[in-house]
Amino acid sequence: MNRLTAVALSDGLTVETVMYPYGTLCISSQAGCRMACPFCASGRKGLARGLTAEEMLTQASTEPTAKRITVSGIGEPLDNYEEVERFIRMSPLPVSVTTTAVHPELLVKLLLLPHNGVMVSLHAGTEDAHRRLVPKAPPLSEIYTALAEAWKKMSVRARKRVGLNYLPVEDINDSDHEIELFAENALKFPEASVHLLTLNKVENSPFSPVTSQRREEIFIFLRGMGLNVRRANTFRRQEKGGCGTLWLKKYLD
């Protein structure tokens, strides 16, 4: 089972971390989030502030058995880029990062850091679906341009550490047309993997995950297009799997 830990900050705020049984610890880069992705609980209270690299290290220290860190919890890492970069360079463990690529120019810089992986959350084939799911992100075209710029400067080994995230949401981005357009763009980055995520249902959200049958159809199609597709494991699909389920809390609430 996943282990959820509340980490109190010095100003009375609390962020959550998730320890997965396979040795990865998911931590937060911000107290709150401004991105307002409608399927995600992490930004419902808005953004309080960014966390320092030292506060990220404090989160990492809560699990001494962790083998690696993923900055995939509360917050958009590129909105706190300088501290996230400091953390990557300071961390004694390998660090991966998940981002919506809200600042394409910083995405390029992030991709060129000594990270253990960068997961870019795209979640759409069309600009319309992308705006609905990630309303404050830049257009997909700008994200792909940034990826292409970084790609020219990266080694094959580094490229293999990049993931393109796709979260199928019922009646939003699960049509054949959406999946085909996403696949066409993903094929421009052949060394990258595609991460087919599962929507973790959060309270009071109108968004629903696709059926297991539809998810399998999407997986088979993407794999048939020649993409390296990975599916969310059972720990990521748990209620507190980390994907959009973590909350910012006041310590005394």
C-alpha positions as CSV (number, residue, x, y, z in Angstrom):
1,M,0.0,0.0,0.0
2,N,1.0,3.6,-0.6
3,R,2.1,5.5,2.5
4,L,0.8,9.1,2.8
5,T,2.7,11.5,5.0
6,A,1.8,15.1,6.0
7,V,4.8,17.3,6.2
8,A,4.4,20.5,8.3
9,L,6.1,23.6,7.1
10,S,7.5,26.4,9.3
11,D,4.6,28.8,8.5
12,G,1.8,26.4,9.5
13,L,1.1,25.0,6.0
14,T,1.3,21.3,5.4
15,V,2.0,19.4,2.2
16,E,1.6,15.7,1.5
17,T,4.1,13.1,0.2
18,V,3.4,9.6,-1.1
19,M,5.8,6.7,-0.7
20,Y,5.2,3.9,-3.2
21,P,6.2,0.4,-2.3
22,Y,8.6,0.1,-5.2
23,G,10.9,2.8,-3.6
24,T,9.8,6.0,-5.2
25,L,8.8,9.0,-3.0
26,C,6.5,11.6,-4.5
27,I,7.1,15.1,-3.1
28,S,5.7,18.6,-3.7
29,S,7.4,21.6,-5.1
30,Q,4.8,24.2,-3.9
31,A,2.3,24.8,-1.2
32,G,-0.7,24.8,-3.5
33,C,-0.8,25.3,-7.2
34,R,-2.1,28.0,-9.6
35,M,-2.7,25.8,-12.6
36,A,-6.4,25.1,-11.8
37,C,-6.5,21.9,-13.8
38,P,-10.2,21.0,-13.3
39,F,-9.7,17.3,-12.6
40,C,-7.0,17.9,-10.0
41,A,-7.4,18.4,-6.3
42,S,-4.0,19.9,-5.7
43,G,-4.8,23.4,-6.9
44,R,-8.3,23.8,-5.5
45,K,-7.0,26.2,-2.8
46,G,-4.8,28.1,-5.2
47,L,-1.1,28.8,-4.7
48,A,0.2,29.8,-1.3
49,R,3.9,29.9,-2.1
50,G,6.8,27.9,-3.6
51,L,8.9,25.6,-1.5
52,T,12.6,26.0,-1.0
53,A,15.0,23.3,-2.0
54,E,15.6,22.8,1.7
55,E,11.9,22.1,2.3
56,M,11.9,19.6,-0.5
57,L,14.9,17.9,1.1
58,T,12.9,17.8,4.4
59,Q,10.1,16.0,2.5
60,A,12.7,13.6,1.1
61,S,14.1,12.9,4.5
62,T,10.7,11.5,5.8
63,E,11.3,8.2,4.0
64,P,14.9,7.0,4.6
65,T,14.3,3.8,2.5
66,A,13.4,5.8,-0.6
67,K,15.5,4.9,-3.6
68,R,14.5,7.8,-5.8
69,I,12.4,11.0,-5.7
70,T,9.7,12.3,-8.1
71,V,8.6,15.9,-7.9
72,S,5.1,15.1,-9.0
73,G,3.0,16.1,-6.0
74,I,1.5,19.5,-5.2
75,G,2.5,22.4,-7.5
76,E,3.9,23.1,-10.9
77,P,7.7,22.7,-10.7
78,L,8.4,25.3,-13.5
79,D,6.6,27.9,-11.5
80,N,9.3,27.4,-8.8
81,Y,12.1,26.5,-11.2
82,E,15.2,28.0,-9.4
83,E,14.4,26.0,-6.2
84,V,13.6,22.8,-8.1
85,E,16.9,23.1,-9.9
86,R,18.7,23.6,-6.6
87,F,16.9,20.5,-5.2
88,I,17.9,18.4,-8.2
89,R,21.5,19.4,-7.7
90,M,21.4,18.9,-3.9
91,S,19.5,15.7,-3.7
92,P,21.4,12.6,-2.7
93,L,18.9,10.5,-4.6
94,P,17.9,10.6,-8.3
95,V,15.2,13.1,-9.0
96,S,12.5,13.1,-11.7
97,V,10.0,15.9,-12.4
98,T,6.5,16.1,-13.7
99,T,5.4,19.3,-15.4
100,T,2.7,20.8,-17.6
101,A,5.4,22.8,-19.4
102,V,3.8,26.1,-18.4
103,H,7.0,27.9,-19.2
104,P,8.4,26.4,-22.5
105,E,11.7,28.2,-22.2
106,L,12.2,26.7,-18.7
107,L,11.2,23.2,-20.0
108,V,14.2,23.4,-22.2
109,K,16.5,24.2,-19.2
110,L,14.9,21.5,-17.1
111,L,15.4,18.9,-19.8
112,L,19.1,19.7,-19.8
113,L,19.6,19.3,-16.1
114,P,21.1,16.1,-14.5
115,H,17.6,14.7,-13.7
116,N,16.4,11.1,-13.6
117,G,13.5,11.8,-15.9
118,V,11.1,14.6,-17.0
119,M,7.4,13.7,-17.5
120,V,5.6,16.3,-19.6
121,S,1.8,16.3,-19.0
122,L,0.1,16.8,-22.4
123,H,-3.2,15.0,-22.0
124,A,-4.6,15.9,-25.4
125,G,-4.3,15.8,-29.1
126,T,-6.1,19.0,-29.9
127,E,-5.6,22.5,-28.5
128,D,-9.3,22.6,-27.5
129,A,-9.0,19.5,-25.2
130,H,-5.7,20.7,-23.9
131,R,-7.2,24.1,-22.9
132,R,-10.1,22.3,-21.1
133,L,-7.8,20.0,-19.1
134,V,-4.8,22.2,-18.5
135,P,-6.2,25.7,-18.9
136,K,-3.1,27.7,-17.9
137,A,-0.6,25.8,-20.0
138,P,0.8,27.2,-23.2
139,P,-0.5,25.8,-26.5
140,L,0.6,22.3,-27.4
141,S,2.5,23.7,-30.4
142,E,4.8,25.8,-28.1
143,I,5.4,22.8,-25.9
144,Y,6.4,20.6,-28.9
145,T,8.6,23.4,-30.2
146,A,10.4,23.5,-26.8
147,L,10.8,19.7,-26.8
148,A,12.3,19.8,-30.3
149,E,14.8,22.5,-29.2
150,A,15.9,20.5,-26.2
151,W,16.0,17.2,-28.2
152,K,18.8,18.5,-30.5
153,K,21.0,19.1,-27.4
154,M,20.3,15.9,-25.6
155,S,22.0,12.5,-25.8
156,V,20.0,9.4,-26.7
157,R,20.3,8.3,-23.1
158,A,18.9,11.6,-21.8
159,R,16.0,11.4,-24.4
160,K,15.0,8.0,-23.1
161,R,14.4,9.6,-19.7
162,V,11.6,11.8,-21.1
163,G,8.0,10.8,-20.8
164,L,4.9,12.2,-22.4
165,N,1.9,11.9,-20.1
166,Y,-1.6,11.2,-21.4
167,L,-4.5,11.0,-19.0
168,P,-7.7,9.8,-20.7
169,V,-10.8,11.5,-19.4
170,E,-14.2,10.3,-20.5
171,D,-15.8,12.4,-23.2
172,I,-12.9,15.0,-23.1
173,N,-9.8,13.5,-24.7
174,D,-10.6,9.9,-25.3
175,S,-11.8,10.0,-28.9
176,D,-9.9,8.3,-31.7
177,H,-9.2,11.7,-33.2
178,E,-7.5,13.0,-30.0
179,I,-5.4,9.9,-29.6
180,E,-4.3,9.9,-33.2
181,L,-3.2,13.5,-33.1
182,F,-1.3,12.9,-29.9
183,A,0.4,9.9,-31.3
184,E,1.5,11.8,-34.5
185,N,3.3,14.4,-32.3
186,A,4.7,11.8,-29.9
187,L,6.3,10.0,-32.8
188,K,8.5,13.1,-33.4
189,F,10.3,12.1,-30.2
190,P,10.9,8.4,-30.7
191,E,13.2,7.8,-27.7
192,A,10.6,9.2,-25.3
193,S,8.1,6.9,-23.6
194,V,4.4,7.6,-23.4
195,H,2.8,7.3,-20.0
196,L,-0.9,6.3,-20.2
197,L,-2.2,7.5,-16.8
198,T,-5.3,6.6,-14.9
199,L,-7.6,9.4,-13.5
200,N,-7.8,9.3,-9.8
201,K,-11.3,10.4,-9.0
202,V,-11.4,13.2,-6.5
203,E,-14.3,14.5,-4.4
204,N,-16.8,16.9,-6.2
205,S,-15.1,16.4,-9.6
206,P,-17.4,16.0,-12.6
207,F,-14.6,14.2,-14.5
208,S,-14.6,10.4,-14.9
209,P,-11.9,8.0,-16.0
210,V,-12.4,6.0,-19.1
211,T,-13.4,2.4,-18.8
212,S,-10.8,-0.3,-18.5
213,Q,-11.8,-1.5,-22.0
214,R,-11.3,1.9,-23.5
215,R,-7.9,2.4,-21.8
216,E,-6.8,-0.9,-23.2
217,E,-7.9,0.1,-26.7
218,I,-5.9,3.3,-26.4
219,F,-2.9,1.4,-25.1
220,I,-3.0,-1.1,-28.0
221,F,-3.4,1.7,-30.6
222,L,-0.5,3.8,-29.3
223,R,1.7,0.7,-29.1
224,G,0.6,-0.2,-32.6
225,M,1.8,3.2,-33.8
226,G,5.3,2.2,-32.6
227,L,5.3,4.2,-29.4
228,N,6.9,2.9,-26.1
229,V,3.8,3.0,-23.9
230,R,3.7,2.4,-20.2
231,R,0.6,2.0,-18.1
232,A,0.0,3.3,-14.6
233,N,0.8,0.5,-12.1
234,T,-1.6,-0.6,-9.3
235,F,0.0,1.8,-6.8
236,R,-0.6,4.8,-9.0
237,R,-4.2,3.8,-9.3
238,Q,-4.9,3.7,-5.6
239,E,-7.0,6.4,-4.0
240,K,-3.9,8.3,-2.8
241,G,-1.9,7.6,-5.9
242,G,-0.5,11.1,-6.1
243,C,-1.9,12.0,-9.5
244,G,-4.0,15.0,-8.7
245,T,-5.1,13.7,-5.3
246,L,-2.8,15.6,-2.9
247,W,-4.0,18.6,-0.9
248,L,-2.5,21.7,0.6
249,K,-3.6,21.9,4.2
250,K,-3.3,24.3,7.1
251,Y,-1.3,22.5,9.9
252,L,-4.0,23.3,12.5
253,D,-7.1,22.4,10.4
